[in-house]
């Protein structure tokens, strides 16, 4: 049975298990890591979702210094979030966790996924991209991320499969999520907005980040284009100055 968003606060009353970080097992109580499947190598995303995930992670690493004064962060796409020994992981399309960073050896079994027990916190932002109704982004996932105390949960529905708007942003208030109409994630000093344009040769409506000044986080290609435009403007100014000198 699907759990609707308004039912999240009633999970305890209905006997649902509490999976909040305070009750998670410490690393030394986990089963042998060989028993855990951290990746299954099954491709399931469509072309748009793959590009959208790449757009969200790339721009963070290309154009964002992190919140505050250069705080480290970790942005991942399609990586499992393990929160309890006997439970399968949640696999958000995109996650952002501030104040943490990837370990040097990412091939080590304990470092291949996002283990909440190891990082000491759940992700700060989780983004789910709706491609069909089977994902249950507004039902079971809504409840799961609330129970893990993920501060911000975002549902991006570009083809309006759920018929509840293209972009919905929520902030955890107590035990339930409350809508954030403006999409400003104050806790991580970012904002999520819809943007019409072309990315990776695909024109569409995309979900993108803006920093605390309201500036769109640029892709690597956009940065190179801006640098080239600045170079051309500088050359034109130099030519104009030279022509003025010659006339004088």
Helices and strands as residue ranges (DSSP letters): G 5-10, G 21-23, G 27-29, G 33-35, H 47-63, E 73-77, E 81-82, E 94-98, G 109-111, E 114-115, H 116-119, E 125-129, G 133-135, H 140-147, E 152-156, E 167-173, E 176-179, E 184-185, G 186-188, E 190-199, E 202-211, H 220-247
